[in-house]
Amino acid sequence: MKDADKELTRLTRQRNRVEQELADKAGTADHTELRALGDRLAELDAAVDRVEEQWLALAEEAEVAKG
């Protein structure tokens, strides 16, 4: 579960950086660059979702193990 926490933190930071970069470049970048940033953001969102699901499964397993 500790590894999932670390991964979630890392991915969230990356996602926040990409969101900020996208916001910063919204009025100045060309559509190709904006599309690439949008694609990267979508990838990070999906990765965060996967890790959150893993974390929830691990938390459930830990709860069951406690009895």
HELIX and SHEET records of a PDB file:
HELIX    1   1 LYS A    2  LYS A   25  1                                  24    
HELIX    2   2 HIS A   31  LYS A   66  1                                  36    
END                                                                             
